[in-house]
Amino acid sequence: MGMSLLFHKKTKKIIRYVWMVFAVLIILSMVIVYSGFTAIF
C-alpha cells in the first residue's frame, strides 16, 4: 500500500513536470513562429 502510494505521488510529479515542459515548448514555438512571421512581413 505504502509503496504504491509513493509511486503514485512520484508519477503525479512526473506528469506535472512533463506538462510544464510541454507548455514551455508550445510557448517557445509560438514565439518563434510569431517572430518569424513579423520578420517575413
mmCIF file of the C-alpha atoms, coordinates in Angstrom:
data_MODEL
# 
_entry.id   MODEL 
# 
loop_
_atom_site.group_PDB 
_atom_site.id 
_atom_site.type_symbol 
_atom_site.label_atom_id 
_atom_site.label_alt_id 
_atom_site.label_comp_id 
_atom_site.label_asym_id 
_atom_site.label_entity_id 
_atom_site.label_seq_id 
_atom_site.pdbx_PDB_ins_code 
_atom_site.Cartn_x 
_atom_site.Cartn_y 
_atom_site.Cartn_z 
_atom_site.occupancy 
_atom_site.B_iso_or_equiv 
_atom_site.pdbx_formal_charge 
_atom_site.auth_seq_id 
_atom_site.auth_comp_id 
_atom_site.auth_asym_id 
_atom_site.auth_atom_id 
_atom_site.pdbx_PDB_model_num 
ATOM 1  C CA . MET A 1 1  ? 0.000  0.000  0.000   1.00 0.00 ? 1  MET A CA 1 
ATOM 2  C CA . GLY A 1 2  ? 2.718  2.457  1.044   1.00 0.00 ? 2  GLY A CA 1 
ATOM 3  C CA . MET A 1 3  ? 4.880  1.698  -1.995  1.00 0.00 ? 3  MET A CA 1 
ATOM 4  C CA . SER A 1 4  ? 2.026  2.185  -4.478  1.00 0.00 ? 4  SER A CA 1 
ATOM 5  C CA . LEU A 1 5  ? 1.076  5.468  -2.772  1.00 0.00 ? 5  LEU A CA 1 
ATOM 6  C CA . LEU A 1 6  ? 4.682  6.705  -3.045  1.00 0.00 ? 6  LEU A CA 1 
ATOM 7  C CA . PHE A 1 7  ? 4.786  5.610  -6.700  1.00 0.00 ? 7  PHE A CA 1 
ATOM 8  C CA . HIS A 1 8  ? 1.533  7.496  -7.365  1.00 0.00 ? 8  HIS A CA 1 
ATOM 9  C CA . LYS A 1 9  ? 2.976  10.656 -5.812  1.00 0.00 ? 9  LYS A CA 1 
ATOM 10 C CA . LYS A 1 10 ? 6.107  10.301 -7.948  1.00 0.00 ? 10 LYS A CA 1 
ATOM 11 C CA . THR A 1 11 ? 4.008  9.711  -11.084 1.00 0.00 ? 11 THR A CA 1 
ATOM 12 C CA . LYS A 1 12 ? 1.942  12.832 -10.333 1.00 0.00 ? 12 LYS A CA 1 
ATOM 13 C CA . LYS A 1 13 ? 5.163  14.858 -10.017 1.00 0.00 ? 13 LYS A CA 1 
ATOM 14 C CA . ILE A 1 14 ? 6.500  13.433 -13.299 1.00 0.00 ? 14 ILE A CA 1 
ATOM 15 C CA . ILE A 1 15 ? 3.199  14.185 -15.102 1.00 0.00 ? 15 ILE A CA 1 
ATOM 16 C CA . ARG A 1 16 ? 3.256  17.777 -13.778 1.00 0.00 ? 16 ARG A CA 1 
ATOM 17 C CA . TYR A 1 17 ? 6.882  18.157 -14.945 1.00 0.00 ? 17 TYR A CA 1 
ATOM 18 C CA . VAL A 1 18 ? 6.036  16.753 -18.394 1.00 0.00 ? 18 VAL A CA 1 
ATOM 19 C CA . TRP A 1 19 ? 3.108  19.190 -18.704 1.00 0.00 ? 19 TRP A CA 1 
ATOM 20 C CA . MET A 1 20 ? 5.371  22.114 -17.727 1.00 0.00 ? 20 MET A CA 1 
ATOM 21 C CA . VAL A 1 21 ? 7.933  21.131 -20.380 1.00 0.00 ? 21 VAL A CA 1 
ATOM 22 C CA . PHE A 1 22 ? 5.131  20.689 -22.944 1.00 0.00 ? 22 PHE A CA 1 
ATOM 23 C CA . ALA A 1 23 ? 3.692  24.145 -22.148 1.00 0.00 ? 23 ALA A CA 1 
ATOM 24 C CA . VAL A 1 24 ? 7.138  25.778 -22.410 1.00 0.00 ? 24 VAL A CA 1 
ATOM 25 C CA . LEU A 1 25 ? 7.744  24.088 -25.786 1.00 0.00 ? 25 LEU A CA 1 
ATOM 26 C CA . ILE A 1 26 ? 4.376  25.332 -27.104 1.00 0.00 ? 26 ILE A CA 1 
ATOM 27 C CA . ILE A 1 27 ? 5.075  28.895 -25.903 1.00 0.00 ? 27 ILE A CA 1 
ATOM 28 C CA . LEU A 1 28 ? 8.582  28.850 -27.432 1.00 0.00 ? 28 LEU A CA 1 
ATOM 29 C CA . SER A 1 29 ? 7.315  27.530 -30.778 1.00 0.00 ? 29 SER A CA 1 
ATOM 30 C CA . MET A 1 30 ? 4.554  30.171 -30.803 1.00 0.00 ? 30 MET A CA 1 
ATOM 31 C CA . VAL A 1 31 ? 7.092  32.924 -30.113 1.00 0.00 ? 31 VAL A CA 1 
ATOM 32 C CA . ILE A 1 32 ? 9.419  31.608 -32.840 1.00 0.00 ? 32 ILE A CA 1 
ATOM 33 C CA . VAL A 1 33 ? 6.556  31.382 -35.362 1.00 0.00 ? 33 VAL A CA 1 
ATOM 34 C CA . TYR A 1 34 ? 5.318  34.886 -34.405 1.00 0.00 ? 34 TYR A CA 1 
ATOM 35 C CA . SER A 1 35 ? 8.780  36.459 -34.671 1.00 0.00 ? 35 SER A CA 1 
ATOM 36 C CA . GLY A 1 36 ? 9.336  34.566 -37.941 1.00 0.00 ? 36 GLY A CA 1 
ATOM 37 C CA . PHE A 1 37 ? 6.092  35.961 -39.368 1.00 0.00 ? 37 PHE A CA 1 
ATOM 38 C CA . THR A 1 38 ? 6.927  39.505 -38.282 1.00 0.00 ? 38 THR A CA 1 
ATOM 39 C CA . ALA A 1 39 ? 10.365 39.105 -39.897 1.00 0.00 ? 39 ALA A CA 1 
ATOM 40 C CA . ILE A 1 40 ? 8.773  37.944 -43.185 1.00 0.00 ? 40 ILE A CA 1 
ATOM 41 C CA . PHE A 1 41 ? 6.108  40.675 -43.366 1.00 0.00 ? 41 PHE A CA 1 
# 
